[in-house]
Amino acid sequence: MIETKTLITLLQALNSMKNLSIFSKRKKIQISAKHLVITSEHAMQDFLTGDTLRLKGPKTESILLDENEIFKFAKNLYRPSFKLGRFYKKWEDTPVWEEKNKGEGLVYRKLNTSLFLKELNTNDSLVFSYITNAIEKVDSSFNFSDYLQIIYYEDVCGGWEIIERYEFKPIFVVALWIENLSEESLKLNSYKGKFYYPHDGLEFRTDSWGFGEEKVKELPNLDLKKGESLLIPELLLLGEIKEKGVSKPFLQFHRTVEEVLNFDIYENPKSLLIFGPSLSIEEIIFEKESLKIHEFNSSNVLKLSKDYHVGSCPFLFGFDGEKFVYVKEILINSYEEEIDFSDFKYLIITELKDEISYFDEIKLISDLDEPIILHKNIMLKKGDYLLIERPNENFKRLKLKGSYKTKYKTLDTLPNMLHSKMRLIEDFNISELNMKNSQFAEKILSITVKSETGRQRS
């Protein structure tokens, strides 16, 4: 049992996710239990390394992780859902030049049976094992794209011109998420349920709930404090490369931040293949009470979005009167962008990653006054930032022209450039810029000086 130093936002549950109330002689105890499907690549890596699995929000809570047998199996077997292949200077050098020449932007390589099995065997032994053991016939009528996709696209961040990317069926972890919503600590003694152990190690299947050997897992001296949570890994799923279904938000942290928790209703829940050992938790046993657990339903899941933590652009923060808060990423896929910042007196544009941002022009726009050009031909490197102040209420929009480029040098270092966005935002928010109104007048001069780290382009 370890604490993963997790940050997580707990908003009030929707009507469809009712919290269980247990009554004792002293106080009313509130506990929420949900099956959570983790689909984010970043969150999976945090989860499996015992590092931080955190969701940024107004509250800071911790999560305890039960490193049970499912966790250990996942840690040994997990592989990312994508891999970067070769890089090309021009489209003519790629294997998909003919398709690109027809006007396609994002180009998918056409696969035949021989190429499909060869690439799968080389790059994804897990799915190759499934194909060769569970699929009766693989021929030209087989839908290769359900199991492997090879994509070619232009690199908008710079570096190489064309990137080759392999996409595999993703691995999801399902974990029971128990939250203590009470005003007091709770003593957890154990949980019980059925542990299922496949005969061949993997045994791909569409259902395993309620199967297996009845067992009790002791949780010695586990004190779940107020606002604290416990994650208990239950099973592994092999998901879809392109998910099909209906998604509706469960939790959104900020009006400009992606929805990270969603209810997903899959068109074909049987496409989610369970593999390896699994756990069907039936009951959580506290010191004086117990909690019955509902069955996991793969057709309607609470999912941690795969877009959680993804980010690769310059960041924009606004001063809300007490601190600088995250607003959005800028220049995501365009050279020119106009931003409404009427909610903020001050803005900061910053480069938090190992990239270089180039701004040909930054200016303030007003419906009543002439535009004010603030900067021209300026460059921001990692750690640099610009402070922008609205001169009056008429100036409500910021217009940017520019681009950014990553500084990766080799194929091996490129995956490390996909930084955790929420961590970068969080680290920025706990810096010296997180100040109260009374301090702001005193600090503004030092911030202005630091903003001059923006470099003129040669």
N, C-alpha and C positions, 0 to 999 in steps of 0.2 A: 504494500500500500504506500503510495507516494503522493506528495502534493505537487501538482504540475505548475504552480504559480500562475494559475489561469485567471484571465479577466473575462467576465461574461455579464451581459446585460440581462436583467430579469424584469421584463414588463409584465403587466397583468395578462394572464392567460385568456385566450379566446373562449367563448362559450362552449366551443366544441372540445376544448381541452380542460376539463374540470379538475380542480385540485382535490385530492382526497383529504378529508378532515377526520382525525382520530381524536376522540374525546378521552381525556384522563380525568382523574379526580381534581387535578389542580388547574390545568389550562388546556385550551384548545390547541391541538397540534396540527399544523398544515404541511402537507407533503405533496409535491408534484412528481409524477412518474411518467416519463415519455420514452418511447423508443426513438432514438435519433440516428439518422443515416448520415454519415460523414462522407461527402463526395469531393470536398476541396482537397487538391493536391497538397497545398501548404499545410492545411489542418491535419491531414493524414501524416505528413512527415513530422509535425510537432507531436502528434498523438503517439506515434510509434517510437519516437526517441525519448519519450517521457519529458519533453521540453514543454513549452507553453502552448496551450490550445486556448486561444483567447478571442473574445469578441468585444470590440470596442464600443462602449456606451457610457451612460452617465454614472453607473455604479461599477465598483471594482469588487469582484467576488473571486473566490478560489474554487478549484475543482480537484477532488481527489480521484485518482485513477487506480482501479483494481487491475493489477498486472496478472491476470489469470491465464489459463491455458489458451484461450482464444487470442488474447493479446500476444502471447509468445509465438503462437503459430503465425499470426499476421506479421509480426516483426521479422520473422525468418523468410516469409514468402513474398512479401509486398514488393512490387516494382511499379515505377511511375507509369502513367497512362500515355505518355508520349516520349519520343526520342528524336533528337535532331540528327539528321543525316548529313549529306554533303552541302556545300555552299558553292554557288555558281556566280560568275561575274555577269553573265548575260543569259537570256532565255534560250538562245540558240544552242547553248551547251547542255541544256537539260534534256531528259528523256521525254518531256512532254511539250517540246517546241511546237509540234503540229497542232496540238490542242490550243496552246496559247496563241498561235498564229490565227486561230479562228475568232479571236477576240475575247477569250476567257481571261478573268483576272486571277481568281483562285483556281488552280488547276489540280485535278485529281488524276493520279496515274492509273491507267487501265491495267487490271490484273487478270492474268489467265491462271489456270489451276497450278501449273508448274511454278510460276513466279510467286504466286500466293503462298504455297506451302514452303517454298524455299525461304522467303522473307520471314514468314511466321516462325519457322524452325530456328532461324538465326537470331531473331529479335524478341520473340515472346514464347518461351517454352511452356508457360502456363496454358495459354489458349491453344497452342499446338497440341498439347497433351489432350485437351478437351476435344479438339477437332478429330484427332486420330483415334480416339477411344469411344466417342459418343456420336459422331456424325457418320451415318451409313455411307453416304456418297458425296464426294466433292468433285463437281464437274463444272462446265461452263454455265450451267443454270443456277449454280450456287451463288448466294449473295455475299460476295467477298467483303463488301464494305461494312457488313455487320461485325466483322472480326478484325479487320485491318484496313487502314487507309494511309496512302502515301500522298502527301499534299505538297505543292510547290507554290510559293507566294513571294512577293517582293517585300524586302525588309524595310519597313517604314522608319526604323530606328537608325539605320546606317550600318556600316561595317561591310557586309557582303550585299550583293544585289538580290540574289534569289536564294531562299532557304528551302531545303528539303526536310519535311517533318513526317515522322511516323506516328500514327495514332492507334492505340490498342484499346481493347475493351477495358474500361476502368475497374479498379478494385475499390469497393466501398466497405466501410466498417459500420455495423449496426451495434449500438451500445445503449444500454438502459441508462437514462439520465434522471437521477433522483435529486430533487432540490428540497432543501429545508426552508420553507417559507414561514416558519414559526418565529416567535420572539425568543425562543430558548434553544439550547443545544439538544441534540438527540443522540442517544447511544444506539449504534447499530451493532447487533450481535452476529448476524449471518444472513445469507440468502439461500434459498433452496429451489431446485428445479431439476430439469433433465439435461444431462450432458450426453451428446451424441458423438461417437468416435467412428469415422468411416473405416471400412475394411481396407481400402486401397490408398488411404492418405488424403485424396482429394474428393472423389465421389461427387461430381456435379449433380445437383438436384434442384427442384423448384420449391420444395417444402421440407422442413424438418422440425417444425414446431410441435412440441409434445412428444417427440421421439427420444429414446435414449435411456440412460441409467439414472435413476433418482439419486441425487447427491445433495449434500449440504456443504456450503463453503463458509467457514468461520471468518469473521471480521473482528479479530481481537482488538479491544480498546479503541474502536473507531468512534470518535466523537464528532458528529456532524454539526458544526456550529451554525448559528443563524446566518442565512444567506449563502451557505456553503452547499456544494453539490458533490455527487459521486457518480462517476462514469464506470459502468460495468460492461466490458466488451461481450457481445453475444454471438455474433456470427460474421462471416465475410460474404459479400455479394460480388458477382461479376456482372457489371452493369452494361448499358448500351453506350456505344461511341456517340451516337446522336440520340439523345433522350426524346422520347415521344410521349406527350401527355399534357395534362393541364396542371398549371402551377399557380397557387395563390399565396400572397404574402402572409407570414405568421408574425414576423418581427422585422422592423426596419429601424436602423440606428440613427439615421440622419436623412434629411430630405434630399441630399445630394449623394448619399452613399448607397451602394447597391443593396438590394434586399439579400440578407444572408441566411435567414431561416424561412423555408417555404413548406407549405403542404403540397405534395405532389401526388396526383392521381395518374398512374401509368395506364396507357392504352392496353399494354400487354404485360401484366405483372409477371408472367412466366418467363419473360425475357431476362429477369433478374435471377441469375443462377447462384444458389448457395453452394459453397464448397468448403471442404475441410471440416474440422470439428465445430460443433455448434452448441449453444446453451439456450434452453428455454426456461427463463426465470419465472417461477410461479408465485414466489412470496418473498418479501423482505421482512426480516424479523428484527424488531427494535427491542429495547430493554424490557418494555412492558406491553407493547402492542405489536401487531404485524400488519403488513400491507399486501394485499393480493394484486398481482400484476396481470394486466390484460394482454391478450395474445398479439404478437407482432403481425401486422397486415401489410404485405408488400404492395398492395394495390392502392394504399393511401398512407403515404409516409411523411414524417416530419424530417426535412432534409437540410443539412448545412450546405449551402450553395457551393458549387465548384468555383464560382467567381470570388469567393471569400479570400482576401489577402492579395488579389492580383492587381498589379499596378506597374506602369513603366513610363511615366510622363512627369514633367514639372508639376509641382504642387502649388495650390493657391490656398492661403489661410486668411481669415478675416477676424478683426478684433471685435468681440461682442460686448465690450465694456469692462470685462474682467480678464479675458485671456484671448489668445489667438486660437480659433477653432478651424478645423478642416472644412473647406468649401468644396473643392473639386480638383481633379487633374485637368491640365490645360493642354491644348494643341495635340489632342490624342491622335487624330488621323487627318488633321487639316493644317494648312499653313496659316490661316486667318481665323480668328475667333473673337466674338464680342460677348462680354460677360456683364450681367446686371449685378452690381454690388451695392444697391441702395440700402441694404441692411447693415452695412459696415462703414465706419469712418476711416479705418485703416485696412490696407491689404498687404500681405507679404507674398511675393512670388519667390519660391525657393527650389533648388535642385538638391534633393536628398539622396539621390542614388549616384552611382559612378557613371554619370552621363554628362554631356555638355549641351546646354540649351542656348540656342542662338535666337536673339530677338532683333529683327530688322527695325521694328517700331513698336513702341508702347505709348498709347495716348488715352486721355480721358475724353469722354463724349458727353455732351449736354444738349438738350433740346432747345435751350435758350441762349447758350453762349458758344463761342468758337471753341473747337477742340483744342486741347492742350497736349502737345507732344512732350512726353516725359523722358523717353530714352530712344536712341537710335543706334543700331549696330552694336549691341551689347551682348556679352557672353557670360553665362553662369556655369561654373563648375560645381562639383559636389561640395556642399557646405556654404555656397554663396546664396545670398538672398537680397531682394530689393524691397524696400518699404515704399508703399504708395499711400498718399493721403488725399482724401477728397477736399478740394478747396472750399466748396460750399454744397448746399443741398441739390443744386441744379445738375451737378455732375453725378450721374448714377450708373454710367456704363464705362467699361474698360475695353479697349480694342487692342488686340495683340496680333502681330505678324511675326512668325518665326517657325523654328523646328528644333529638334533635339536629336542627338546621336549618342549611342552607348559607346563605352570605351573597351568592350571586350576585344581580346586579341586572337583567341584561338577557339576552336570548337569546344574544347573541354571546359573553358571558363564561361561560356555563354549561358548554360543553365543557371549558374550562380547569379546572373544578372536579374533573374526574375525575383526581385526582392519582395518581402512581405510588406504590403502596403500599410496594413493596420499597425504593424510594429513601428514603421517609420513615422506614421502620424502620431502614434502614442509617444514616441521618444521626443518628437518635436514639441508636443503639448506639455511635457514635464520639464522643458528647458526653462531658462530664465525669462523667456517671453511670456510665460504663464504668470501674469502679474495682476494685482488689483488696481482699481482706478487711482487710488492714492499714490501708487508707485509709478504710474504710467508717465506723468509729466517729467519725473526725474529720469526715467529710463529712455525716453524717446530720443534724446540726443545720441546716446550710445548706439541705439538701434540704427539711427540714421547714418552714423559713421560706418557701422558694419555693412550697411546696404551698399556702400561704395566698393565692396569687394567685387561687384559686377565689373567685368573687364571689357574694355573697348576691343572690338574685333580689329585685327590688322587687315 
